[in-house]
Amino acid sequence: MLSFGRNLKVSRAAADFSLRTRPALALCSDRRVLRTSPQRKCSGKRYNVPLSAEFVARVSGISTMAKLPYQETADGLDAAFIGVPIDTGTSNRPGARFGPRHIRAESALLRSYNSGTRAAPYESLMVADIGDVNVNMYDLKDTCKRIRDAYRKIMATGCIPLTMGGDHTIAYPILQAVAERHGPVGLVHVDAHADTSDVVLGEKIGHGTPFRRCVEEGLLDCKRVVQIGLRGTGYSADSYEWSRVQGFRVVQVEECWFKSLAPLMAEVRAQMGSGPVYLSFDIDALDPGFAPGTGTPEIAGLTPIQGVEIIRGCRGLNLVGCDLVEVSPPYDTTGNTALTGANLLFEMLCVLPKMKYF
């Protein structure tokens, strides 16, 4: 009976702890700390630390990015994962509306430290999953307004958004909000496509037009824009002429074949300087042999290794926002595309300003 009472108290305590949602809460993967306290202080602050698979089964619990706590707003956060589940801007295969949900599910495989760079994001920044933008699946222009309004609120808190797409249309309203706070930003754009079309099927807003709209509205510092991995057939002999005329650095995929991209990223860091930078990564930048779950695949793309090199090469930049877009789960029943997206988002988290490395 005594044992039963003790177990009941422990169960109630565990349940009480699991229901708390204050952003100051943290769970630690260190067994010694876990035995003594459900909270951990890092450099005088308490951070959210994902539940460790050493103690809690990955398949259990409500799905959040990296099994982080969920909170409704970005208040009190240094960085936040947020989903924008739309595919109404796509020109080919739909399905990216399910990207955030599947990225979250596959992110259960992530752990707390980056073994390659020794980054410790959850000992550096207060991070949480703040859910999805409430988009309008019937009206793309209204969806863009909703995204812009949501990101204005996020940016007002000083939080850095890490976005799970959704199709690439979302970069336009996000950058509207980012530029309102930071002014024209540099852009590291990783993609198979330049996304600088003017009008497609009579429409100016879609996943092939966001960066044309951004230039027109003065959201980008065009001398600090690089597009990496561009390839595929085009509507003209030089599909990237418009980008070059604006002052963008264009790195076609042929320049990336069979080599490390670390030297390229050293040049990119010099180009970006100390000003604010936004990182936008379309999963179709990767070869479809690695990431088939996307709407507009192009052969002969980047490898996941090169994708990681690009993101790690952003270390030291003044990153003010990042996105990972165009994951379309219906075209990859293995889940590997969403898993790759989850890992790339974790890599983005690990290069944000104020990151600690061990």
Secondary structure, 3 states (H helix, E strand, C coil): CHHHHHHHHHHHHHHHHHHCCCCCCCCCCCHHHHHHCCCCEECCEECCCCCCCCCCCCCCCCCCHHHCCECCCCCCCCEEEEEECCCCCCCCCCCHHHHHHHHHHHHHHCCCCCCCCCECHHHCCCEEEEEECCCCCCCHHHHHHHHHHHHHHHHHCCCEEEEEECCHHHHHHHHHHHHHHHCCEEEEEECCCCCCCCCECCECCCCCCHHHHHHHCCCEEEEEEEEEEECCCCCCCCCCHHHHHHCCEEEEHHHCCCCCCHHHHHHHHHHHCCCEEEEEEEHHHECCCCCCCCCCCCCCCECHHHHHHHHHCCCCCEEEEEEEECCCHHHCCCCHHHHHHHHHHHHHHCCCCCCCEC
